[in-house]
């Protein structure tokens, strides 16, 4: 039974396990943090009950884009019809129309997470319906200052937006698989490992990095190689996968023996990959209708002591500091190559400790506190009505 002494919150999100990705991890941890101080109900994708905090009421709906928008809205409407919620939270801009309808019908305050792509996606129907509904939200929670700027460009008032950077787990590295074990299990022979981790979409820039940087790097560092963790996106808003192009670039440069594609791996092996790497490359591109909202993999790598070199695109500047990596002017592949080679050559003493220290600023407990601070004003008695 709901605890009437706690704030009553409803989280409406398609981004939740069993779906996989950074946004899904973010929403799972968000739910865990909210459940510590509120009575939480969730409308999420089919199969999400297993991943929800204990004691939450959960309604599962189809995970497809269309199925979630229609069935998720209906489920949230029914939930609000049965009892009064103090706040309804949307996991992304995809939930904005549903929350706007609930706000107008039931007078419930709303807060919507935005991640970047859910603001700029190049889709007429989305921009006509979903993005304008953000303007009616009582609070828009942006994952970076760049995402905040994008929201404001589309008419969201600056006073409506709070920036809450995503969090990360700080692993006990003694419990992470050793480099030797990881490399043996995945048949990785390289003495120095460049890591690319994430969905293989155009904006991540992997094919362009291989084309413009990798051969030069390997000519200077012949014992190095590239390990790729991730695959084409199967359920994103824009479906801009580029695995085919990546494979073509590898073949055209005869680098098949210098690149290992691991596909999707377990969370434990993802940590092992971050810890085993000498350097993570994040060669982002500026793509119309697509954007890197934050750069969660840079924080996750730093938590394992590994620095990241990235192009200064999107919201990645919120995720990387001088302690955890380097930002390169967008599109300057010669400079990107130089920085990678410098890092592989020098590997500064104490950098792993500095990376970990940087990541600790984004720990989940700090994220939960920042989110609680952002949501607090909406729960004050005088601000429960829009």
Phi, psi and omega in degrees: 000143178300143178271108184291346181279350179255155172302139181263113183242143175239122178255120180248109186208133170277334182277090182198144174304145020277357171297152186241152178139174182296320179294324179293318176297320180300314182290326177296315178291325175301313179299318180298319179291318179297321183293345178287334183230000182223162170273110190254135169242150185228134164251114187216183183288156181305132181096358186284343184302324182297331186261354183281153177299150178299141176089358179274143168278130185233133171243123181262138179226167180304145183273348179298154183304307181295318180297321180290317182300315184281306184288326178295319177298316180298317180295319179293322177299315179296320179299317180289335177288330183278326180205162183277126173257145177280337182198139173245131184243131176260136184284344177196176178300338178300333181271356187301314179297321178299314181293324178297319178296318179294321179298314183289323184278319188250356179067029183264136175296152182227148174225136184234127170285139171231144191239357180116290180300325181287002172254319191257357185310135186276078181215119187299315181298318180296313182293333180283323186255309191283309184300316178300330180293338176298327183296337180271353180291147177289331180213135172246123183257107183265142183278352178200168178292330176293318177296322175301315180298320178297318179297318180294325177298334181260019169098002175283130181293139182303325182291344178277348192253134169239135176269120175231103179295144177299161180257179177209159173275143177255100188286153169279106187296340177290342180261358179270141180305143181292160176302318181298316180296314181300312182294324180293317183292330182252013176053053179256113186265359190285139176281331173235133187246122165266133183244135166242124181231130177142174176296140184270082178249164181305317186294337179288339169076019186295316182296321179292323176297315179298317182292320190256343187234319197297317182298320179294318179299315183288333175295325178277328183233075187294344179268002178269167177198168183252130174248128183246119177249120181133176183207181175302146176288137178253348187216027180274171183291329187246349174058034183269060177285152181221029180301320179302316180294322178299314180296323177297317180295319178298315181293319183295334180260004180056047182251020184303327181276357182248002180228129176246123177259115183263347184068204176285137179234168178293163177301321180295319180285333174295317175299318180297324178294314178300316183290328182283334186289146172278335186195140171259135175255138183223073190275063188299151174244152172271107185244125176303133180079010178212152182198148172273109187293321184218304185104053185301326183296334178292323177289319181295321177294316180299323179297339177259009176086013185250128180281163180233136169251126186221153167286142183281079181233151175058221184264015186295337179297336176288340188258343186238133175238178177299336179284337190241002180160200183219145175252134183245140178307137184307133174081358181272083185290329177297317178290322178300314178300315181300316182293321178298312180298320178298317180295317180294329181281316189268316183040072187307139177297138178084000183292324179299319179294319179295320177298314180297320178298319177299314183296328182298338176292345182246022181299156181300320177302322178292320176301314181300320180293317179297320179293318178300319179296322181290322183279337186311311182300332180287342182264359176290141186308322183285353184237024179277343177256137180290000000 
